[in-house]
Amino acid sequence: MSNSSPTLPTLRLPSPEGQLISYTMSGPGDFPRPEKPLTSRKVYAAAHVVPVMTAENVPGAPAQLDWESTLAYRHELWSYGLGVADAMDTAQRGMGLDWSATKELIRRSAAEAADVVRTQKHPALAGRSVRDLIACGAGTDQLDPAAVEAGQAGLDAVLAAYLEQLQVVEDSGAKVILMASRALAKVARGPEDYVAIYSQLLEQAKDPVILHWLGPMFDPALAGYWGSAEVPTATSTFLKLIQDHAAKVDGVKVSLLDAEHEKQLRAALPADMRLYTGDDFNYPELIDGDEQAYSDALLGIFAAIYPAASAALQAYDAGQPQRGREILDSTRALGKHIFAAPTLYYKTGIAFLSWLNGHQTGFQLVGGLHSGRSLTHLAHTFVLADQAGLLREPQLAADRMTSLLKTGGLA
């Protein structure tokens, strides 16, 4: 009997320079599921949604979701000990996922989380609450963008929209993430309008929420959020709001792709308040931390690297921070590539890896967003994911990559 390892697939891929090269896969990494809850960091992976493959998945069409695959992906994340951040920009809020589908997503995902807690389905989540397992975005995307643009929907409409969504998330049992609002960015006249709206929301919230600051690299419509294009000025407004309502703020989620700014903000937060990094470029060093503090995480990239992310957190729990940092660092190149400009198309990479790993039957996103990256970009995503040990079934991934290249005339 032979003890040799199975031969790994070799395929022809377009290189970043545009040449076809021969590439032999490396195989999956050793990333076991945890047998007990992760404790060293509090993390949420921002999950994408899987559409019905026969639906009209084109820009402007109502979202039709494959609920079985969408919810199964959340169970996959939970099984590795991670919380799920749902109905966020990773799930295409304002970029294909309409409010009707979003409400149903929040309801269904929170119900699944409650069932996990009740049945203790995943050992890595023993003793966790529903709010630990699921946090959902509340925003204002049910407002008609044309009405906002025309000045027919002002601050009162923004507040009413936020309150409606806040109620939906609270009723589901999930933790609330107060998302950045395109409508508020459009109608606010200055910092005082942001403070007024968010103060009322925090006063109305039943439990502490996560405040969400998404930068314009993720959504250009959010430029100048908190009332200023100057980040230090905007940060001052943000911090004043937090300090005035600290009892209602569980933590802040910051996605500006600026590690130094995050470290400074982290140091300025009230004691015991979490900073959930949303920096998909610099997350290894921010989660690792320094002598003063570390960041927790609420990351889209964790939906792509969740086996490695879980293994890194298990290492931190075991008192092996160097090993934890090494694992996170091994995924950094993949994160930078998936989130490369134009960053809003990072969701294409998340869905692509989901498809390669067999979590959805086709490579599609609602709203046609699966067309947001080139075949050459996706081929390099394939290589970087393989090198990070994140293609769990090499032959399946190779077969699917080859079929995509054939469709594109590259194989």
Salt bridges, closest charged atoms under 4 A:
GLU76 OE1 - ARG33 NH2 3.22
GLU76 OE2 - HIS359 NE2 3.95
ASP86 OD2 - ARG74 NE 2.62
GLU104 OE2 - ARG107 NH2 2.68
GLU104 OE2 - ARG108 NE 2.81
GLU112 OE1 - HIS75 NE2 2.60
ASP115 OD1 - ARG118 NH2 2.63
ASP132 OD1 - LYS42 NZ 2.59
ASP141 OD1 - ARG93 NH2 2.58
GLU149 OE2 - LYS186 NZ 3.17
ASP193 OD2 - ARG189 NE 2.92
ASP219 OD2 - ARG182 NE 2.63
ASP244 OD2 - LYS240 NZ 2.63
ASP250 OD1 - LYS175 NZ 3.42
GLU260 OE2 - LYS263 NZ 3.41
GLU285 OE2 - LYS263 NZ 3.32
ASP288 OD2 - ARG325 NH1 3.42
ASP290 OD2 - ARG266 NH2 3.33
ASP296 OD2 - ARG274 NH1 3.08
GLU326 OE1 - ARG323 NH1 3.97
ASP329 OD2 - ARG325 NE 3.08
ASP329 OD1 - ARG332 NH2 3.25
